[in-house]
Amino acid sequence: MSPDQTRVAADFLEFGNDRFNGKQFLGVFDLRTNRLTKVLPSQVLGNYYYPSWTSNGTLLVSFACRCDSVSMVWEVDTNGVFLRKLVGRESFDILMSAESPPPAPVTPMVVDIHPQPASEEVNIRVQHIGRSVVEVFLHDILGRQIDASCIGSPMAGGDDAVVSFRVGALPPGPYLIVIRTAGQAPLVRPFLVMR
């Protein structure tokens, strides 16, 4: 379970396969949207992914192969982006297969936060060139999530989307907007709540 209790990382079976002749993949299931995202490619059963969450929301993944007892540990983000190898003699590239092509390049988002500072409501305008779901989070200065919103359908190139958060009940002070999309490091933008 993720630190914010909203996502579960586990091994999942490929559709149509069973425990005797199938394949499995590491996925993250979002309890808010009931959406399953494949994080690491499919492997023949008998190879196992053992994920655990870090405090910053990435996954530490141990990979064990029964046939030759190879063991590795990587840090990956929940969109399957390889961050670093911590343990092991095999590289992450060995896991990539023809059925899991590398993700298409993602272009940057343009973000505008207004009003700045905010007193009752803060509006976040996101212009995302590409086709990907965008998640927008409101955090306090200690990194605790206060609210979240998802731009649920892929945005066509050049489209703008506006997410609004009510901040009138929040104590005055600094807050953070965190914006996440597949294949891209999260964008973090500060803003102030004032009365």
RALIN-V972229 format. One record per pair of residues at least 12 apart in sequence whose C-alpha atoms are under 6 Angstrom apart, sorted by the first residue. I is the first residue (numbers start at 1). GAP is how many residues later the second one is. D is the distance in whole Angstrom. If there is no record, write none. Layout:
BEGIN
i->I gap->GAP d->D
i->I gap->GAP d->D
END
This chain:
BEGIN
i->2 gap->51 d->6
i->6 gap->25 d->5
i->7 gap->22 d->5
i->7 gap->23 d->5
i->7 gap->24 d->6
i->8 gap->20 d->5
i->8 gap->21 d->5
i->9 gap->18 d->6
i->9 gap->19 d->4
i->10 gap->16 d->6
i->10 gap->17 d->6
i->11 gap->14 d->6
i->11 gap->15 d->5
i->12 gap->12 d->5
i->12 gap->13 d->5
i->23 gap->19 d->6
i->23 gap->20 d->5
i->23 gap->21 d->5
i->23 gap->22 d->5
i->24 gap->18 d->5
i->24 gap->19 d->5
i->25 gap->15 d->6
i->25 gap->16 d->6
i->25 gap->17 d->4
i->26 gap->13 d->6
i->26 gap->14 d->5
i->27 gap->12 d->5
i->39 gap->39 d->6
i->39 gap->40 d->6
i->39 gap->41 d->4
i->40 gap->40 d->6
i->46 gap->20 d->6
i->47 gap->17 d->6
i->47 gap->18 d->4
i->48 gap->15 d->6
i->48 gap->16 d->5
i->49 gap->13 d->6
i->49 gap->14 d->5
i->50 gap->12 d->5
i->58 gap->19 d->5
i->59 gap->16 d->6
i->59 gap->17 d->5
i->59 gap->18 d->6
i->60 gap->14 d->6
i->60 gap->15 d->5
i->61 gap->12 d->5
i->61 gap->13 d->5
i->72 gap->15 d->5
i->72 gap->16 d->4
i->73 gap->13 d->5
i->73 gap->14 d->5
i->74 gap->12 d->6
i->79 gap->103 d->5
i->107 gap->22 d->6
i->109 gap->18 d->6
i->109 gap->19 d->5
i->110 gap->16 d->6
i->110 gap->17 d->5
i->111 gap->14 d->6
i->111 gap->15 d->5
i->112 gap->12 d->6
i->112 gap->13 d->5
i->117 gap->75 d->5
i->117 gap->76 d->6
i->118 gap->75 d->5
i->119 gap->49 d->6
i->119 gap->74 d->6
i->119 gap->75 d->5
i->119 gap->76 d->5
i->120 gap->46 d->6
i->120 gap->47 d->5
i->120 gap->48 d->4
i->121 gap->44 d->6
i->121 gap->45 d->4
i->121 gap->46 d->5
i->122 gap->42 d->6
i->122 gap->43 d->5
i->123 gap->40 d->6
i->123 gap->41 d->4
i->124 gap->38 d->5
i->124 gap->39 d->5
i->125 gap->36 d->6
i->125 gap->37 d->4
i->126 gap->34 d->6
i->126 gap->35 d->5
i->127 gap->32 d->6
i->127 gap->33 d->5
i->129 gap->28 d->4
i->129 gap->29 d->5
i->130 gap->27 d->5
i->131 gap->23 d->5
i->131 gap->24 d->5
i->131 gap->25 d->6
i->132 gap->22 d->5
i->133 gap->18 d->6
i->133 gap->19 d->6
i->133 gap->20 d->6
i->133 gap->21 d->5
i->134 gap->16 d->6
i->134 gap->17 d->5
i->134 gap->46 d->6
i->134 gap->47 d->5
i->135 gap->14 d->6
i->135 gap->15 d->4
i->135 gap->44 d->6
i->135 gap->45 d->5
i->136 gap->12 d->6
i->136 gap->13 d->5
i->136 gap->42 d->6
i->136 gap->43 d->5
i->137 gap->40 d->6
i->137 gap->41 d->5
i->138 gap->38 d->6
i->138 gap->39 d->5
i->139 gap->36 d->6
i->139 gap->37 d->5
i->140 gap->35 d->5
i->141 gap->34 d->5
i->172 gap->21 d->5
i->172 gap->22 d->5
i->173 gap->19 d->6
i->173 gap->20 d->5
i->174 gap->17 d->6
i->174 gap->18 d->5
i->175 gap->15 d->6
i->175 gap->16 d->5
i->175 gap->17 d->6
i->176 gap->13 d->6
i->176 gap->14 d->4
i->177 gap->12 d->5
END
